[in-house]
């Protein structure tokens, strides 16, 4: 085996460097000289150190050092301490090591980009130093920034200011935020940002969080007035530690405030959001915004909530922001109801306008109204016939009718209510007109009214035909028309003698329901005509022969007119009133002159002779005892003595037995005969008699006065026989006029008519016909009413002779409430007599309608003045005459009761009207009172904030008092919230809400006594000691290795702050020595060497050569 012998050699490596030596300049403001500095270059790195071993350097010296460096360099600061920070040139610098600034602001200007890589930048020994990024940029990697009471970092001035934290920490114990980003961009990708006294970050600039940075402040971790972005450089924020963020605004209801961008619901879970008044709000994640183009963000979403209520409760909720306009949703359907819109109250009295923007939470109630019923009604047309006609709806339905709904009716005519029944029973023509039907459908507590207008109901008047009046011929007597009697009209009395046309007036007995054909007048005239009579000879013209010297005795009688005789000597000759002289054949004609009443007559010529003298005549010497006869009697010759005169003058008395009797017509006297011829010897003498007409025997007619009961038909007298036949064969006609249908006393006239001239026409006879009323029973209607200011009276009807129900006239209507009123019924027609004409009824007192009554106000605020309430909108007749507890001055709840005066006769006592009203306690004006945050130095006692201002005095003279709740004694109490609790001793004022302020106890500064020895490296931690007479002190900063170190003294109690917390000490390099000298034995080539050695310090390293 080959043996190798090697020597163990210990090596020291030395880095080549160039050295720059110079005299350090004095520090600004009389700073002391720090001696020479050396910048050592190693590649792109430059190490700054001082020749005299001092670490304190002036700002000018540092500024000079940086000015000597290239624009891109890594600068290693070997525990540099400066009174003021340097002025940095433009460029990109990476700073390594440690830099302490005791005064002034470390400014990173525009164009300067710093990267802190394992750098400690310490402002903790300064009262107001910090790093100001003024347009430049700073990145932290494994570095630390120790802030002063003024914080650690400020970004301002230019928007190009940037701070990016990858790792390391920024710490501060300051009322100000550790990082204040006013403009620019602050991006936290890792590391820690801690402030033990205030917030960690205060930001008005862009704030980006990514990765898992730890941001921890006192009170709030971040105070910002802009949203946070939870991503940067493609990385998302992934920290699970709770992050408290105060957004410097007040979130108001009805708004959406975006607070976290690039967020999802999981990332947002670790973030708590507060407003500037300390109220915490939950976050809502939005994948996209309904109000902007923003995507994936979390927001404080405080929408107004719109709740829609239907009949059975909530059927929809909706979230909207302030100013949005709602769209009305479709309301749930309800059988029998239609949707009437939305209302802000359950009573549907205040409609909501969907055109107005939303400004608060809303409860909207779907309003419903009953659907109107289906109503159809036809007009009616009929002719009057005395029967009743029904006017009623043809169709009347509602979907809820079978579910407890019902109808109410109200019929109108000429604007007046005529009935509340379902239908109208109408009969007379006067019932005709235009009706309206108002139907109200009731269901539960709801109702709906529908109205059918202009329903025509017509009962035409029945037509009465005009009678035909038969004409009569002139007969020389007074004549009347013969018209058939009718119950529908009466006939005027008309009579005349002369030929002509005479009007007969017909007058309707019921003009309300009947009319004559062809006219609407109540009366009409029909013509009654007396025609010109055809004259005739009742005694044919005749004349007897006469002896010369005698006057002819012609004879002729006409039905009408005076007969005139004329004579002529020849048949065709001229006829004159005087007889031609001489004897011989003569001719006579009889004539009657035509008149307006009859035609004329002219007889044929009658031949007679004027004889020579002989027995000339018979004369009456002694007249018969009897010269007056009636028709159909024979001549009585008793007492008659005639003298026959001859042409020779001889006279002869003739007794009755020698005489013959001849009558003018027939075998006996007839009416109109005026003479009888007594014959003797071929001669006759004419004895004038008077023959009057005979009298008819009327005993067989059996007529007398009569009393009947009304039965609705026409009534008159009826004779036992219809005619009487006279001896001449002519009948005596009987005609009866007069009578009636209605109750009354009628004069019935019996007229006689005959063509016989031999009988006297019996004079008209008058009889009395009395029609008495029919007794009927009144059917009385409802007899109980409720007072309403109008006259009340029960109705009554009866059943007429046709079985038709008809109304009665009822008197005795009353207006005022009362009992025992009597109504009296009378028939509109005198044809009926009511058997039970009176009926008792009552009018009950009414109730006042108080539904519209309200009070003036029910709520006041105490102001030391008297407050009053009063009632309003009282119904007519109800008067408030006073109040109990209707006025007061002191705060409290009162019940006002109205003292009412009312119409006690007609109204029931009204329900008591009362109002619970309140004078609310007033609020004290505390605007002049300030409760201010306070800081106090620890002294072992309790501290509270200051109360500034005087307590207000109320209108009742009682001042407001207060007490303070809470205090702070120790620093560990932190910012203690203390409440100023107001106490009201007045019954008229509320105690104001407590005011809050913070009190913070600051640590008391103490100086420690340092005990520093000379330390030599011994492989163990070594640390100076310090102590204080006031508090316990704990140390930190122990070191093991040789070098210069800073020991830190800290009071164990947070109530104290060490004013000289640091002291430098040095551990000197120890003189090392072998405790076992190095040695190695021979070994085979196939084996590894096994050297041995040991030293007091360190582990030996073996190298082989």
Secondary structure, DSSP 4 states (H G I P E B T S, - for coil): ----------------------BPPPPTTTPPP--BEEEEEETTEEEEEETTS--EE-HHHHHHHHHTS-SEEEEEEEEEEEEEPPPPPSEEEEEEEEEEEEES-EEEETTEEEEEEEEEEE-TT-SS--EEEEB-EEEEESEEEE-BTTBSEEE-SSTT-EEEESSEEEEE-SSS-SEEESSSEEEE-SSEEEESSS-SEEESSEEEE-BT-EEE-SS-SEEESS-EE-EETTEEB---S-EEEEESS---TTEEEEEEES--HHHHTTEEEE-TTS-EE--EEEEE-SSSS-EEEEEEEEPEEEEEEETTEEEEEEEE-TT-B--PPPPPP-TTEEEEEEESSTTS-SBPPTTSBP-S-EEEEEEEEEPPPEEE---EEEE--SS-EEE--SEEE-TTGGGT-EEEEEEEETTEEEE-SSSEEE-SGGG-EEEEEEEEEEETTEEEEEEEEEEEEEEEPEEEPPPPPPPEE--SS-EE------TTEEE---EESSSEEEEEEEEES-TTTEEETT---SEEEEEEEEEPB---EEEEEE---EETTPPP--EEEESSS-EEEEEESSTTS--BSSPPSSSEEEEEEEEE---SSB--EEPPPEEEEEEPSSEEEEEEEE--S--EEETTPPP--TT-EEEEEETTS-EEEE-GGG-EEEESSSSS--TT--EEEEEETTEEEEEE-EEEPEEP--GGG----EEEE--SS-B----SSSEEE-TTS-EEEEEEE--BSSSEEEEEEEEEEE--SSEEPPPPEEEEEEEEPEEE--EE---EEE--SS-B---EEEE-TTS-EEE-EEE--B-S-EEEEEEEEE-SSTTEEESS-EEEEEEEPBPP--TT-EES-SEEE--SS-EE--EE-PPTT-EEEEEES-EESSSEEEEEEEEEE--TTTBPPPPPPEEEEEEEPEEP--TT-EEE-EEEE--SS-B-PEEESPPPB-TTSPBEEEEEE--B-SGGG-SEEEEEEEEE--TTEEPPPPEEEEEEEEPEEE--EEE---EE--SS-B--EEE-SSS-EEEE--B-SSEEEEEEEEESSTTEEETT-EEEEEEEPP---EEEEEE-----TTS----EEEESSS-------
